Amino acid sequence: MIRLQQVSKRFGPVTALDGMTWQAPAGQVTCVLGPNGAGKTTAVEVAEGLLRPDSGEVEGLGRQPWRACPEHRARVGVMLQDGGLPQAVPALRLLRHLARLYTAPADVEEL
């Protein structure tokens, strides 16, 4: 289960999430819909631990995603509309994030 409670995220002067609250219950398929610029991608990136919120609470399977161990993070999957990697995330940051999904990852700096 994923839960966001009063989550806010800003990028400079732009507020992407402003007190967003929603949850995806265990055992159900959840679809996040909204117009361009509504904060859907930011909300999913916060829920999976790629971004940290500026405020609010985020919980995935009972833990904060960015503090969870690799075994826990390996249990979480996200299917984005385009099915690819996030385009707005710097490559090194994305590699570090993906490496955290594995118990014995390749050395990111060496890659």
Secondary structure, 3 states (H helix, E strand, C coil): CEEEEEEEEEECCEEEEEEEEEEECCCCCCCCCCCCCCCHHHHHHHHHCCCCCCEEEEEECCECHHHCCHHHHCCCCCCCCCCCCCCCCCHHHHHHHHHCCCCCCCCCCCC
